[in-house]
Amino acid sequence: MTDLVSALFTTLQNNEMVRNRECIVKASNLVAEILKVLQRTGYIGAFEYIDNGRGGLFRVQLLGRINRSAPIRPRMSVKANQFEMFEQRYLPAKNVGILVVTTPKGVMSHEEAKKTRTGGRLLGYVY
């Protein structure tokens, strides 16, 4: 059994480093929500679901904008007023990159979570 979130961020990182135009990742509902956040923030292009009869896959179009992506393990809880501390820890500079957070209102970037004043658990980061 594998951690699909870790596999997603690692696959994106590895395929960006070798400058592939697309990659294939295993599908799940959480992976789909993370991909939507990355697409909204402009780090990936379109993605599509491929039914292979065993859980499915996503084909993700890469735009060459990811310098680093990694999962955050263990998934730490963060309150709405603590995002700056984690930005300093994981992101290279202010307003560069995003933290992907799962909240009671769904998966979103840390900027969206700040606007809605919602805390949650950190899943990973991308810049």
C-alpha positions in Angstrom: 0.0 0.0 0.0 1.4 3.4 -1.0 0.8 6.9 0.1 -0.9 8.4 -3.0 -0.2 12.0 -1.9 3.5 11.4 -1.5 3.5 9.6 -4.8 1.8 12.5 -6.5 4.2 15.2 -5.3 7.3 13.0 -6.0 6.0 12.1 -9.5 5.4 15.7 -10.3 8.9 16.7 -9.1 10.7 13.9 -11.0 8.9 14.5 -14.3 9.5 18.3 -14.1 13.2 17.7 -13.5 13.6 15.7 -16.7 11.3 18.2 -18.5 8.5 15.8 -19.5 5.4 17.3 -20.9 3.0 15.0 -19.1 3.0 12.4 -16.4 0.7 9.6 -15.1 -0.3 9.4 -11.4 -2.6 7.0 -9.5 -6.1 8.3 -9.0 -8.1 9.0 -5.8 -10.5 11.7 -4.7 -7.8 13.5 -2.6 -5.3 13.4 -5.5 -8.0 14.9 -7.8 -8.6 17.8 -5.3 -4.9 18.5 -5.0 -4.6 18.6 -8.8 -7.5 21.1 -9.0 -5.6 23.4 -6.5 -2.4 23.1 -8.5 -4.3 23.8 -11.7 -6.1 26.9 -10.2 -2.7 28.3 -9.1 -1.1 27.7 -12.5 1.5 25.0 -11.7 0.0 22.4 -13.9 -2.2 22.4 -17.0 -5.2 20.2 -17.7 -5.5 16.7 -16.3 -7.8 13.9 -17.3 -9.0 10.7 -15.7 -8.1 7.4 -17.4 -10.1 4.3 -16.4 -7.8 1.3 -16.4 -10.2 -1.0 -14.5 -8.1 -1.0 -11.3 -8.7 2.3 -9.6 -7.8 4.6 -12.4 -5.0 7.0 -13.3 -4.7 10.7 -14.0 -2.7 12.1 -17.0 -1.4 15.5 -16.0 -0.1 18.1 -18.4 3.1 19.8 -17.0 3.9 23.4 -17.8 7.4 23.5 -16.5 6.6 25.8 -13.6 7.4 23.5 -10.7 10.8 23.9 -9.2 10.2 21.8 -6.1 7.2 19.9 -4.8 7.2 17.6 -1.8 4.8 16.1 0.7 4.8 17.2 4.3 5.0 14.2 6.6 3.7 13.9 9.2 0.6 15.9 8.2 0.8 18.7 10.7 -2.3 20.5 12.0 -2.2 24.3 11.4 -4.5 26.9 12.8 -5.7 29.8 10.6 -3.2 32.3 12.2 -0.1 29.9 12.0 0.4 29.8 8.2 3.3 32.3 8.2 5.4 30.0 10.4 5.0 27.1 7.9 5.5 29.4 4.9 8.9 30.4 6.4 9.7 26.7 7.0 8.8 25.2 3.6 8.7 28.0 1.0 11.8 29.9 -0.3 10.4 33.4 0.0 7.3 35.4 0.8 4.6 35.1 -1.9 6.5 32.3 -3.7 4.8 28.9 -3.9 1.9 27.4 -2.1 1.2 25.1 0.8 -1.6 22.6 0.0 -4.0 22.3 2.9 -6.9 20.1 3.6 -9.6 21.9 5.6 -13.2 21.2 6.6 -14.2 23.3 3.6 -12.1 21.1 1.2 -8.6 21.1 -0.2 -7.2 24.5 -0.9 -4.0 26.5 -1.0 -2.8 28.3 2.1 -3.7 31.7 0.6 -7.3 30.6 0.2 -7.3 29.2 3.7 -6.1 32.5 5.1 -8.9 34.3 3.3 -11.6 32.0 4.6 -9.8 32.0 8.1 -9.8 28.2 8.1 -7.2 25.9 9.6 -6.5 22.3 8.6 -3.7 19.8 7.9 -0.7 20.4 5.6 -0.4 17.9 2.7 2.5 19.3 0.7 4.1 22.3 -0.9 4.9 23.5 -4.4 7.1 26.3 -5.7 
